[in-house]
Amino acid sequence: AQSVTQLGSHVSVSEGALVLLRCNYSSSVPPYLFWYVQYPNQGLQLLLKYTSAATLVKGINGFEAEFKKSETSFHLTKPSAHMSDAAEYFCAVTAYGGSQGNLIFGKGTKLSVKP
Amino acid sequence: DAGVIQSPRHEVTEMGQEVTLRCKPISGHNSLFWYRQTMMRGLELLIYFNNNVPIDDSGMPEDRFSAKMPNASFSTLKIQPSEPRDSAVYFCASNFLSGSGEQFFGPGTRLTVL
């Protein structure tokens, strides 16, 4: 069965510092992977997705993630944090591989950005 | 283009009352998902529909929960009777069955059961 583990429920960085949010997945079939962002009192918004094409995926707001099959990882990075990046971030994998079915979400990582 | 629409945005009710949450998916989408988000359990899938047909309802907590999708543009999630432990944010999401798997989320309904 597919699963997602996000290491660190809370990450704090200084403005301008590197952002690194970790995600490891378990999948018995080739996965489709996603990162979503949730701002307070809002729904989830897609940041980026991996759908078996390029392993380095670029998303909105300067975020990117790299799919590493050997490490079963899909970590999210941003070179320079901005105050507006403070939010909760969720990694997700499709439940059945490919594009079908529901998403399995990690527990989320809350990102704080210090001035 | 309107996104996924959910109503109400906030609901406060008393234990034992019936609660109905509503969702309008993005026009043209043919899959619809109901999720529940709590601090303790994170985001959990409750049920999803393909072409208005329920495919997986294994996440529905118990018989007090029911969901319907009478047509492609409307779905309801009903809790009867409601209990304080049902307090959570309920999200509806939709996508194309044959798309890239990306789901589009509504703003959520924050339910408080007193």
gemmi code that builds the backbone of each chain (N, CA, C; Angstrom):
import gemmi

chains = {
    "A": [
        ("ALA", (0.846, -1.189, 0.000), (0.000, 0.000, 0.000), (0.882, 1.238, 0.000)),
        ("GLN", (0.353, 2.262, -0.627), (1.115, 3.518, -0.704), (1.082, 4.256, 0.631)),
        ("SER", (2.171, 4.940, 0.943), (2.212, 5.757, 2.148), (3.223, 6.878, 1.953)),
        ("VAL", (3.105, 7.879, 2.795), (3.981, 9.041, 2.744), (4.404, 9.396, 4.157)),
        ("THR", (5.684, 9.676, 4.326), (6.203, 10.114, 5.618), (6.881, 11.460, 5.459)),
        ("GLN", (6.447, 12.425, 6.221), (7.102, 13.725, 6.222), (7.892, 13.855, 7.521)),
        ("LEU", (9.182, 14.065, 7.390), (10.052, 14.166, 8.556), (10.040, 15.592, 9.080)),
        ("GLY", (9.649, 15.730, 10.343), (9.591, 17.055, 10.940), (8.219, 17.658, 10.795)),
        ("SER", (7.513, 17.770, 11.914), (6.183, 18.371, 11.852), (6.278, 19.893, 11.830)),
        ("HIS", (7.451, 20.410, 12.241), (7.638, 21.852, 12.285), (9.066, 22.184, 11.887)),
        ("VAL", (9.207, 23.061, 10.904), (10.513, 23.524, 10.457), (10.528, 25.044, 10.545)),
        ("SER", (11.613, 25.582, 11.103), (11.753, 27.028, 11.221), (13.030, 27.469, 10.507)),
        ("VAL", (12.913, 28.467, 9.660), (14.075, 29.003, 8.941), (14.049, 30.512, 9.029)),
        ("SER", (15.189, 31.119, 8.778), (15.265, 32.572, 8.701), (14.930, 33.032, 7.288)),
        ("GLU", (14.416, 34.230, 7.175), (14.140, 34.787, 5.852), (15.432, 34.815, 5.045)),
        ("GLY", (15.356, 34.330, 3.807), (16.529, 34.272, 2.950), (17.288, 32.962, 3.018)),
        ("ALA", (16.973, 32.135, 3.985), (17.664, 30.848, 4.130), (17.012, 29.789, 3.247)),
        ("LEU", (17.750, 28.693, 3.074), (17.246, 27.557, 2.297), (16.088, 26.884, 3.027)),
        ("VAL", (15.078, 26.535, 2.253), (13.977, 25.740, 2.781), (14.133, 24.306, 2.282)),
        ("LEU", (14.081, 23.355, 3.207), (14.130, 21.936, 2.849), (13.081, 21.207, 3.669)),
        ("LEU", (12.075, 20.687, 2.982), (11.025, 19.909, 3.640), (11.107, 18.491, 3.079)),
        ("ARG", (11.171, 17.534, 3.993), (11.455, 16.159, 3.588), (10.197, 15.317, 3.431)),
        ("CYS", (10.231, 14.481, 2.398), (9.121, 13.570, 2.134), (9.687, 12.262, 1.613)),
        ("ASN", (9.322, 11.179, 2.250), (9.649, 9.839, 1.748), (8.348, 9.097, 1.499)),
        ("TYR", (8.368, 8.292, 0.459), (7.147, 7.585, 0.092), (7.398, 6.097, 0.035)),
        ("SER", (6.320, 5.360, 0.105), (6.357, 3.928, -0.112), (5.293, 3.612, -1.144)),
        ("SER", (5.686, 2.929, -2.205), (4.715, 2.643, -3.252), (5.076, 1.344, -3.950)),
        ("SER", (4.090, 0.514, -4.158), (4.309, -0.760, -4.834), (4.222, -0.616, -6.356)),
        ("VAL", (3.834, 0.556, -6.810), (3.738, 0.843, -8.241), (4.376, 2.203, -8.476)),
        ("PRO", (4.742, 2.504, -9.733), (5.327, 3.828, -10.000), (4.404, 4.922, -9.505)),
        ("PRO", (4.907, 5.785, -8.649), (4.023, 6.762, -8.005), (3.876, 8.056, -8.789)),
        ("TYR", (2.770, 8.722, -8.578), (2.643, 10.139, -8.883), (2.706, 10.845, -7.528)),
        ("LEU", (3.495, 11.899, -7.445), (3.736, 12.571, -6.175), (3.401, 14.046, -6.275)),
        ("PHE", (2.966, 14.601, -5.161), (2.501, 15.983, -5.150), (2.962, 16.679, -3.863)),
        ("TRP", (3.170, 17.976, -3.987), (3.289, 18.837, -2.825), (2.176, 19.874, -2.890)),
        ("TYR", (1.492, 19.994, -1.744), (0.449, 20.997, -1.595), (0.838, 21.948, -0.469)),
        ("VAL", (0.332, 23.178, -0.549), (0.530, 24.151, 0.506), (-0.834, 24.571, 1.037)),
        ("GLN", (-0.900, 24.754, 2.353), (-2.147, 25.206, 2.977), (-1.854, 26.421, 3.844)),
        ("TYR", (-2.422, 27.546, 3.469), (-2.337, 28.757, 4.286), (-3.461, 28.714, 5.317)),
        ("PRO", (-3.314, 29.445, 6.410), (-4.325, 29.380, 7.482), (-5.731, 29.625, 6.967)),
        ("ASN", (-6.620, 28.761, 7.388), (-8.051, 28.876, 7.071), (-8.339, 28.814, 5.572)),
        ("GLN", (-7.486, 28.123, 4.841), (-7.707, 27.953, 3.412), (-7.619, 26.483, 3.039)),
        ("GLY", (-8.017, 26.197, 1.820), (-7.890, 24.843, 1.299), (-6.467, 24.577, 0.836)),
        ("LEU", (-6.250, 23.408, 0.289), (-4.924, 23.027, -0.193), (-4.732, 23.490, -1.626)),
        ("GLN", (-3.538, 23.971, -1.892), (-3.202, 24.487, -3.224), (-1.987, 23.726, -3.732)),
        ("LEU", (-2.050, 23.283, -4.985), (-0.946, 22.518, -5.537), (0.284, 23.389, -5.744)),
        ("LEU", (1.426, 22.902, -5.239), (2.712, 23.569, -5.483), (3.383, 22.993, -6.711)),
        ("LEU", (3.444, 21.655, -6.753), (4.087, 20.980, -7.877), (3.712, 19.507, -7.870)),
        ("LYS", (4.017, 18.844, -8.986), (3.670, 17.432, -9.106), (4.715, 16.696, -9.932)),
        ("TYR", (4.911, 15.437, -9.595), (5.755, 14.527, -10.370), (4.859, 13.456, -10.965)),
        ("THR", (4.936, 13.346, -12.302), (4.072, 12.377, -12.975), (4.867, 11.520, -13.945)),
        ("SER", (6.048, 11.130, -13.518), (6.921, 10.186, -14.215), (7.654, 10.786, -15.401)),
        ("ALA", (7.686, 12.082, -15.526), (8.478, 12.726, -16.576), (9.814, 13.147, -15.955)),
        ("ALA", (10.151, 14.415, -16.018), (11.413, 14.893, -15.463), (11.457, 14.672, -13.954)),
        ("THR", (12.610, 14.251, -13.462), (12.727, 13.972, -12.027), (12.850, 15.242, -11.186)),
        ("LEU", (13.322, 16.327, -11.791), (13.373, 17.611, -11.087), (12.165, 18.423, -11.537)),
        ("VAL", (11.322, 18.719, -10.584), (10.057, 19.373, -10.899), (10.054, 20.774, -10.301)),
        ("LYS", (9.703, 21.734, -11.116), (9.612, 23.114, -10.633), (8.142, 23.468, -10.443)),
        ("GLY", (7.891, 24.214, -9.352), (6.521, 24.588, -9.055), (6.358, 26.096, -8.933)),
        ("ILE", (5.282, 26.450, -8.275), (5.005, 27.869, -8.102), (5.814, 28.437, -6.941)),
        ("ASN", (5.917, 29.746, -6.903), (6.557, 30.473, -5.798), (8.021, 30.082, -5.582)),
        ("GLY", (8.693, 29.598, -6.604), (10.114, 29.294, -6.511), (10.456, 27.950, -5.891)),
        ("PHE", (9.467, 27.136, -5.621), (9.710, 25.808, -5.046), (10.056, 24.790, -6.128)),
        ("GLU", (10.837, 23.803, -5.746), (11.105, 22.674, -6.617), (11.293, 21.423, -5.778)),
        ("ALA", (11.172, 20.279, -6.427), (11.341, 19.006, -5.738), (12.001, 18.032, -6.699)),
        ("GLU", (12.763, 17.115, -6.150), (13.442, 16.124, -6.970), (12.979, 14.728, -6.583)),
        ("PHE", (12.548, 13.976, -7.573), (12.147, 12.591, -7.366), (13.390, 11.710, -7.410)),
        ("LYS", (13.640, 11.005, -6.305), (14.781, 10.096, -6.246), (14.263, 8.700, -5.924)),
        ("LYS", (14.206, 7.889, -6.957), (13.642, 6.549, -6.788), (14.480, 5.712, -5.837)),
        ("SER", (15.801, 5.822, -5.936), (16.682, 4.993, -5.114), (16.533, 5.307, -3.631)),
        ("GLU", (16.142, 6.542, -3.340), (15.975, 6.952, -1.944), (14.492, 7.016, -1.551)),
        ("THR", (13.628, 6.707, -2.461), (12.163, 6.846, -2.296), (11.840, 8.188, -1.640)),
        ("SER", (12.418, 9.256, -2.203), (12.227, 10.578, -1.617), (11.709, 11.563, -2.654)),
        ("PHE", (11.085, 12.599, -2.135), (10.557, 13.684, -2.979), (10.598, 14.947, -2.127)),
        ("HIS", (11.797, 15.378, -1.795), (11.970, 16.521, -0.892), (11.683, 17.836, -1.604)),
        ("LEU", (11.123, 18.771, -0.871), (10.755, 20.087, -1.404), (11.805, 21.108, -0.987)),
        ("THR", (12.259, 21.924, -1.913), (13.262, 22.929, -1.581), (12.905, 24.274, -2.186)),
        ("LYS", (13.468, 25.305, -1.567), (13.409, 26.664, -2.091), (14.684, 27.355, -1.641)),
        ("PRO", (15.424, 27.967, -2.555), (16.736, 28.512, -2.213), (16.681, 29.610, -1.146)),
        ("SER", (15.634, 30.417, -1.150), (15.610, 31.578, -0.275), (14.189, 31.776, 0.252)),
        ("ALA", (14.025, 31.597, 1.548), (12.691, 31.673, 2.151), (12.201, 33.113, 2.220)),
        ("HIS", (10.910, 33.249, 2.023), (10.244, 34.544, 2.155), (9.204, 34.426, 3.242)),
        ("MET", (8.921, 35.543, 3.885), (7.930, 35.531, 4.975), (6.608, 34.930, 4.510)),
        ("SER", (6.262, 35.162, 3.262), (4.977, 34.677, 2.746), (4.949, 33.151, 2.554)),
        ("ASP", (6.101, 32.495, 2.727), (6.138, 31.035, 2.604), (5.650, 30.329, 3.871)),
        ("ALA", (5.440, 31.068, 4.926), (4.971, 30.470, 6.182), (3.591, 29.857, 5.962)),
        ("ALA", (3.515, 28.554, 6.141), (2.295, 27.802, 5.834), (2.543, 26.352, 6.227)),
        ("GLU", (1.544, 25.522, 5.983), (1.732, 24.089, 6.186), (1.828, 23.412, 4.821)),
        ("TYR", (2.753, 22.473, 4.721), (3.040, 21.815, 3.459), (2.781, 20.318, 3.578)),
        ("PHE", (2.107, 19.803, 2.569), (1.732, 18.392, 2.565), (2.292, 17.701, 1.329)),
        ("CYS", (2.896, 16.559, 1.553), (3.334, 15.679, 0.483), (2.253, 14.615, 0.300)),
        ("ALA", (2.014, 14.205, -0.947), (0.961, 13.225, -1.195), (1.359, 12.308, -2.348)),
        ("VAL", (0.818, 11.097, -2.316), (1.035, 10.112, -3.371), (-0.318, 9.564, -3.781)),
        ("THR", (-0.492, 9.251, -5.062), (-1.760, 8.654, -5.485), (-1.862, 7.246, -4.914)),
        ("ALA", (-3.074, 6.899, -4.512), (-3.280, 5.664, -3.754), (-2.977, 4.411, -4.564)),
        ("TYR", (-3.158, 4.475, -5.867), (-3.012, 3.267, -6.679), (-1.932, 3.395, -7.730)),
        ("GLY", (-1.073, 4.419, -7.560), (-0.084, 4.643, -8.596), (-0.730, 5.348, -9.770)),
        ("GLY", (0.083, 5.879, -10.627), (-0.464, 6.610, -11.764), (-1.335, 7.756, -11.296)),
        ("SER", (-2.352, 8.068, -12.062), (-3.179, 9.224, -11.735), (-4.517, 8.844, -11.116)),
        ("GLN", (-4.708, 7.553, -10.862), (-6.031, 7.109, -10.439), (-6.236, 7.196, -8.937)),
        ("GLY", (-7.476, 7.434, -8.578), (-7.868, 7.292, -7.191), (-7.533, 8.490, -6.325)),
        ("ASN", (-7.665, 8.264, -5.049), (-7.474, 9.345, -4.099), (-5.993, 9.567, -3.817)),
        ("LEU", (-5.714, 10.595, -3.038), (-4.355, 10.892, -2.610), (-4.163, 10.435, -1.166)),
        ("ILE", (-2.969, 9.925, -0.900), (-2.565, 9.607, 0.471), (-1.646, 10.732, 0.914)),
        ("PHE", (-2.001, 11.411, 2.000), (-1.257, 12.571, 2.446), (-0.345, 12.239, 3.609)),
        ("GLY", (0.790, 12.947, 3.655), (1.600, 12.930, 4.856), (0.940, 13.771, 5.938)),
        ("LYS", (1.547, 13.767, 7.119), (0.970, 14.485, 8.262), (1.147, 15.992, 8.164)),
        ("GLY", (1.976, 16.420, 7.254), (2.179, 17.857, 7.071), (3.388, 18.377, 7.836)),
        ("THR", (3.996, 19.430, 7.297), (5.100, 20.129, 7.950), (4.766, 21.610, 7.981)),
        ("LYS", (4.759, 22.159, 9.187), (4.454, 23.573, 9.329), (5.764, 24.356, 9.217)),
        ("LEU", (5.827, 25.249, 8.260), (7.018, 26.063, 8.026), (6.834, 27.440, 8.645)),
        ("SER", (7.766, 27.801, 9.512), (7.813, 29.149, 10.063), (9.011, 29.875, 9.463)),
        ("VAL", (8.856, 31.162, 9.172), (9.935, 31.961, 8.611), (10.178, 33.147, 9.535)),
        ("LYS", (11.396, 33.209, 10.070), (11.749, 34.274, 11.017), (12.355, 35.454, 10.263)),
        ("PRO", (11.996, 36.673, 10.661), (12.569, 37.856, 9.962), (14.048, 38.032, 10.272)),
    ],
    "B": [
        ("ASP", (-12.641, 31.254, -13.907), (-13.253, 29.931, -13.704), (-13.413, 29.672, -12.215)),
        ("ALA", (-14.609, 29.312, -11.787), (-14.837, 29.052, -10.381), (-14.145, 27.765, -9.989)),
        ("GLY", (-13.606, 27.752, -8.787), (-13.003, 26.545, -8.266), (-14.061, 25.675, -7.617)),
        ("VAL", (-13.621, 24.764, -6.775), (-14.551, 23.933, -6.022), (-15.243, 24.811, -4.978)),
        ("ILE", (-16.548, 24.694, -4.926), (-17.324, 25.525, -4.019), (-17.897, 24.658, -2.897)),
        ("GLN", (-17.689, 25.087, -1.672), (-18.235, 24.362, -0.530), (-19.105, 25.298, 0.310)),
        ("SER", (-20.169, 24.729, 0.846), (-21.007, 25.502, 1.761), (-21.573, 24.596, 2.842)),
        ("PRO", (-21.794, 25.117, 4.028), (-21.360, 26.442, 4.467), (-19.849, 26.460, 4.732)),
        ("ARG", (-19.276, 27.591, 4.948), (-17.860, 27.666, 5.299), (-17.634, 27.342, 6.772)),
        ("HIS", (-18.593, 27.694, 7.561), (-18.533, 27.396, 8.997), (-19.890, 26.876, 9.433)),
        ("GLU", (-19.853, 25.887, 10.333), (-21.095, 25.328, 10.857), (-20.879, 25.018, 12.330)),
        ("VAL", (-21.733, 25.554, 13.155), (-21.703, 25.236, 14.581), (-23.052, 24.615, 14.914)),
        ("THR", (-23.020, 23.451, 15.507), (-24.256, 22.756, 15.813), (-24.131, 22.048, 17.158)),
        ("GLU", (-25.234, 21.563, 17.625), (-25.221, 20.849, 18.906), (-25.249, 19.346, 18.669)),
        ("MET", (-24.663, 18.642, 19.572), (-24.614, 17.187, 19.499), (-26.014, 16.627, 19.259)),
        ("GLY", (-26.094, 15.680, 18.330), (-27.362, 15.046, 18.029), (-28.075, 15.634, 16.827)),
        ("GLN", (-27.644, 16.811, 16.391), (-28.283, 17.441, 15.244), (-27.743, 16.861, 13.944)),
        ("GLU", (-28.541, 16.994, 12.909), (-28.109, 16.587, 11.561), (-27.338, 17.721, 10.909)),
        ("VAL", (-26.260, 17.375, 10.246), (-25.422, 18.356, 9.550), (-25.294, 17.931, 8.094)),
        ("THR", (-25.463, 18.876, 7.181), (-25.286, 18.592, 5.757), (-24.276, 19.562, 5.176)),
        ("LEU", (-23.216, 19.011, 4.610), (-22.186, 19.792, 3.947), (-22.354, 19.630, 2.449)),
        ("ARG", (-22.097, 20.700, 1.719), (-22.360, 20.687, 0.282), (-21.117, 21.022, -0.522)),
        ("CYS", (-21.066, 20.458, -1.708), (-19.906, 20.668, -2.564), (-20.335, 20.733, -4.032)),
        ("LYS", (-19.788, 21.729, -4.720), (-19.954, 21.819, -6.173), (-18.569, 21.682, -6.793)),
        ("PRO", (-18.313, 20.598, -7.533), (-16.988, 20.424, -8.127), (-16.774, 21.369, -9.300)),
        ("ILE", (-15.544, 21.417, -9.771), (-15.225, 22.201, -10.957), (-15.951, 21.589, -12.149)),
        ("SER", (-16.545, 22.453, -12.945), (-17.306, 21.989, -14.103), (-16.436, 21.136, -15.020)),
        ("GLY", (-16.945, 19.950, -15.379), (-16.206, 19.055, -16.263), (-15.422, 17.985, -15.534)),
        ("HIS", (-15.147, 18.195, -14.258), (-14.457, 17.156, -13.486), (-15.397, 15.991, -13.240)),
        ("ASN", (-14.841, 14.767, -13.234), (-15.704, 13.609, -13.049), (-15.323, 12.732, -11.864)),
        ("SER", (-14.398, 13.227, -11.052), (-14.108, 12.557, -9.783), (-14.251, 13.565, -8.657)),
        ("LEU", (-14.818, 13.111, -7.543), (-15.027, 14.001, -6.405), (-14.639, 13.266, -5.131)),
        ("PHE", (-13.970, 13.987, -4.254), (-13.395, 13.405, -3.039), (-13.846, 14.219, -1.823)),
        ("TRP", (-14.157, 13.537, -0.756), (-14.404, 14.181, 0.534), (-13.291, 13.771, 1.507)),
        ("TYR", (-12.644, 14.786, 2.101), (-11.594, 14.564, 3.093), (-11.998, 15.235, 4.407)),
        ("ARG", (-11.424, 14.734, 5.489), (-11.587, 15.356, 6.798), (-10.201, 15.658, 7.352)),
        ("GLN", (-10.047, 16.840, 7.940), (-8.750, 17.233, 8.496), (-8.906, 17.551, 9.979)),
        ("THR", (-8.128, 16.870, 10.792), (-8.062, 17.153, 12.225), (-6.601, 17.222, 12.651)),
        ("MET", (-6.359, 17.850, 13.778), (-4.989, 17.937, 14.280), (-4.438, 16.548, 14.571)),
        ("MET", (-5.291, 15.709, 15.143), (-4.815, 14.392, 15.579), (-4.556, 13.439, 14.415)),
        ("ARG", (-5.420, 13.454, 13.425), (-5.359, 12.431, 12.381), (-4.935, 12.965, 11.016)),
        ("GLY", (-4.727, 14.285, 10.929), (-4.318, 14.856, 9.651), (-5.445, 14.796, 8.631)),
        ("LEU", (-5.081, 14.642, 7.361), (-6.044, 14.589, 6.258), (-6.415, 13.147, 5.974)),
        ("GLU", (-7.698, 12.863, 6.064), (-8.173, 11.506, 5.814), (-9.223, 11.522, 4.718)),
        ("LEU", (-9.125, 10.549, 3.807), (-10.164, 10.403, 2.800), (-11.383, 9.749, 3.427)),
        ("LEU", (-12.535, 10.330, 3.183), (-13.783, 9.721, 3.661), (-14.414, 8.860, 2.572)),
        ("ILE", (-14.570, 9.436, 1.378), (-15.234, 8.744, 0.291), (-14.858, 9.430, -1.014)),
        ("TYR", (-14.854, 8.663, -2.130), (-14.744, 9.348, -3.404), (-15.647, 8.723, -4.449)),
        ("PHE", (-16.010, 9.549, -5.412), (-16.929, 9.201, -6.491), (-16.206, 9.335, -7.839)),
        ("ASN", (-16.483, 8.412, -8.733), (-16.132, 8.556, -10.141), (-17.424, 8.552, -10.939)),
        ("ASN", (-17.609, 9.582, -11.763), (-18.830, 9.666, -12.570), (-20.083, 9.463, -11.710)),
        ("ASN", (-20.097, 10.088, -10.569), (-21.226, 10.126, -9.634), (-21.432, 8.819, -8.874)),
        ("VAL", (-20.583, 7.845, -9.079), (-20.734, 6.546, -8.432), (-19.717, 6.433, -7.293)),
        ("PRO", (-20.154, 6.071, -6.082), (-19.186, 5.911, -4.991), (-18.250, 4.740, -5.263)),
        ("ILE", (-16.943, 4.999, -5.178), (-15.945, 3.979, -5.487), (-15.335, 3.394, -4.210)),
        ("ASP", (-15.038, 4.251, -3.261), (-14.386, 3.801, -2.039), (-14.935, 4.613, -0.879)),
        ("ASP", (-15.688, 3.967, -0.019), (-16.215, 4.651, 1.169), (-15.648, 4.048, 2.447)),
        ("SER", (-14.525, 3.388, 2.322), (-13.944, 2.716, 3.485), (-13.492, 3.696, 4.565)),
        ("GLY", (-13.346, 4.954, 4.206), (-12.932, 5.952, 5.185), (-14.075, 6.590, 5.954)),
        ("MET", (-15.295, 6.278, 5.577), (-16.442, 6.831, 6.297), (-16.448, 6.244, 7.704)),
        ("PRO", (-16.424, 7.099, 8.727), (-16.204, 6.618, 10.093), (-17.225, 5.589, 10.560)),
        ("GLU", (-18.458, 5.827, 10.286), (-19.503, 4.929, 10.774), (-20.807, 5.278, 10.071)),
        ("ASP", (-21.846, 4.562, 10.451), (-23.112, 4.725, 9.753), (-23.719, 6.113, 9.913)),
        ("ARG", (-23.208, 6.881, 10.821), (-23.747, 8.226, 10.999), (-23.390, 9.118, 9.806)),
        ("PHE", (-22.385, 8.711, 9.054), (-21.938, 9.488, 7.902), (-22.510, 8.884, 6.613)),
        ("SER", (-22.986, 9.766, 5.741), (-23.428, 9.308, 4.435), (-23.103, 10.379, 3.409)),
        ("ALA", (-22.852, 9.974, 2.181), (-22.531, 10.920, 1.107), (-23.297, 10.529, -0.137)),
        ("LYS", (-23.689, 11.545, -0.870), (-24.405, 11.317, -2.125), (-23.852, 12.232, -3.204)),
        ("MET", (-24.021, 11.785, -4.425), (-23.673, 12.632, -5.573), (-24.769, 12.429, -6.609)),
        ("PRO", (-25.851, 13.167, -6.507), (-26.994, 12.948, -7.396), (-26.741, 13.334, -8.845)),
        ("ASN", (-25.781, 14.228, -9.059), (-25.426, 14.607, -10.438), (-23.991, 15.090, -10.456)),
        ("ALA", (-23.499, 15.398, -11.630), (-22.078, 15.723, -11.790), (-21.674, 17.039, -11.154)),
        ("SER", (-22.644, 17.834, -10.743), (-22.283, 19.159, -10.242), (-22.637, 19.374, -8.774)),
        ("PHE", (-22.927, 18.287, -8.050), (-23.342, 18.493, -6.670), (-23.131, 17.234, -5.841)),
        ("SER", (-22.621, 17.442, -4.633), (-22.462, 16.328, -3.702), (-22.757, 16.815, -2.285)),
        ("THR", (-23.246, 15.920, -1.454), (-23.486, 16.237, -0.052), (-22.828, 15.205, 0.845)),
        ("LEU", (-22.421, 15.663, 1.998), (-21.925, 14.796, 3.070), (-22.794, 15.093, 4.289)),
        ("LYS", (-23.448, 14.047, 4.778), (-24.392, 14.240, 5.865), (-23.910, 13.487, 7.102)),
        ("ILE", (-24.072, 14.110, 8.249), (-23.763, 13.464, 9.524), (-25.028, 13.514, 10.369)),
        ("GLN", (-25.496, 12.348, 10.763), (-26.732, 12.267, 11.539), (-26.703, 11.030, 12.433)),
        ("PRO", (-26.705, 11.175, 13.750), (-26.586, 12.420, 14.497), (-25.137, 12.847, 14.659)),
        ("SER", (-24.901, 14.120, 14.789), (-23.524, 14.606, 14.940), (-23.050, 14.440, 16.388)),
        ("GLU", (-21.737, 14.300, 16.535), (-21.100, 14.146, 17.844), (-19.912, 15.111, 17.923)),
        ("PRO", (-19.516, 15.488, 19.141), (-18.382, 16.423, 19.275), (-17.119, 15.942, 18.566)),
        ("ARG", (-16.895, 14.647, 18.509), (-15.676, 14.141, 17.855), (-15.719, 14.298, 16.345)),
        ("ASP", (-16.840, 14.718, 15.798), (-16.929, 14.994, 14.359), (-16.404, 16.389, 14.026)),
        ("SER", (-16.104, 17.179, 15.035), (-15.578, 18.522, 14.802), (-14.272, 18.423, 14.019)),
        ("ALA", (-14.213, 19.122, 12.902), (-13.067, 19.022, 11.983), (-13.302, 19.999, 10.842)),
        ("VAL", (-12.324, 20.066, 9.943), (-12.522, 20.761, 8.674), (-12.734, 19.706, 7.595)),
        ("TYR", (-13.800, 19.858, 6.866), (-14.146, 18.905, 5.807), (-13.868, 19.562, 4.461)),
        ("PHE", (-13.056, 18.869, 3.668), (-12.693, 19.374, 2.344), (-13.318, 18.514, 1.257)),
        ("CYS", (-13.720, 19.186, 0.216), (-14.137, 18.533, -1.011), (-13.085, 18.849, -2.070)),
        ("ALA", (-12.777, 17.878, -2.911), (-11.820, 18.077, -3.993), (-12.361, 17.396, -5.244)),
        ("SER", (-11.915, 17.855, -6.403), (-12.352, 17.219, -7.648), (-11.206, 17.177, -8.648)),
        ("ASN", (-11.337, 16.275, -9.630), (-10.366, 16.229, -10.720), (-10.939, 15.441, -11.888)),
        ("PHE", (-10.142, 15.376, -12.967), (-10.480, 14.538, -14.103), (-10.011, 13.125, -13.832)),
        ("LEU", (-10.854, 12.164, -14.047), (-10.505, 10.768, -13.829), (-9.274, 10.389, -14.641)),
        ("SER", (-9.155, 10.892, -15.837), (-8.040, 10.511, -16.704), (-6.976, 11.596, -16.781)),
        ("GLY", (-6.916, 12.436, -15.771), (-5.941, 13.519, -15.763), (-4.636, 13.098, -15.122)),
        ("SER", (-3.936, 14.072, -14.539), (-2.611, 13.817, -13.967), (-2.675, 13.427, -12.498)),
        ("GLY", (-3.861, 13.300, -11.941), (-3.989, 12.926, -10.539), (-4.103, 14.118, -9.611)),
        ("GLU", (-3.779, 15.313, -10.137), (-3.883, 16.516, -9.312), (-5.322, 16.732, -8.895)),
        ("GLN", (-5.531, 17.020, -7.629), (-6.868, 17.301, -7.128), (-6.957, 18.776, -6.772)),
        ("PHE", (-8.121, 19.335, -7.044), (-8.389, 20.738, -6.772), (-9.306, 20.802, -5.545)),
        ("PHE", (-8.831, 21.511, -4.538), (-9.542, 21.534, -3.265), (-10.419, 22.768, -3.109)),
        ("GLY", (-11.544, 22.567, -2.442), (-12.363, 23.682, -2.025), (-11.804, 24.309, -0.762)),
        ("PRO", (-12.433, 25.383, -0.293), (-11.926, 26.102, 0.881), (-12.211, 25.397, 2.198)),
        ("GLY", (-13.075, 24.384, 2.162), (-13.368, 23.627, 3.376), (-14.552, 24.166, 4.154)),
        ("THR", (-15.141, 23.278, 4.947), (-16.185, 23.638, 5.903), (-15.665, 23.303, 7.294)),
        ("ARG", (-15.607, 24.312, 8.137), (-15.170, 24.084, 9.521), (-16.393, 23.754, 10.357)),
        ("LEU", (-16.460, 22.513, 10.832), (-17.605, 22.037, 11.610), (-17.236, 21.968, 13.080)),
        ("THR", (-18.077, 22.583, 13.902), (-17.924, 22.497, 15.350), (-19.204, 21.911, 15.924)),
        ("VAL", (-19.058, 20.803, 16.629), (-20.210, 20.161, 17.264), (-20.058, 20.317, 18.773)),
        ("LEU", (-21.010, 21.019, 19.359), (-20.932, 21.323, 20.800), (-21.571, 20.234, 21.645)),
    ],
}
model = gemmi.Model(1)
for chain_id, residues in chains.items():
    chain = gemmi.Chain(chain_id)
    for i, (resn, *xyz) in enumerate(residues, 1):
        res = gemmi.Residue()
        res.name, res.seqid = resn, gemmi.SeqId(i, " ")
        for name, pos in zip(("N", "CA", "C"), xyz):
            atom = gemmi.Atom()
            atom.name, atom.element = name, gemmi.Element(name[0])
            atom.pos, atom.b_iso = gemmi.Position(*pos), 0.0
            res.add_atom(atom)
        chain.add_residue(res)
    model.add_chain(chain)
structure = gemmi.Structure()
structure.add_model(model)
structure.setup_entities()
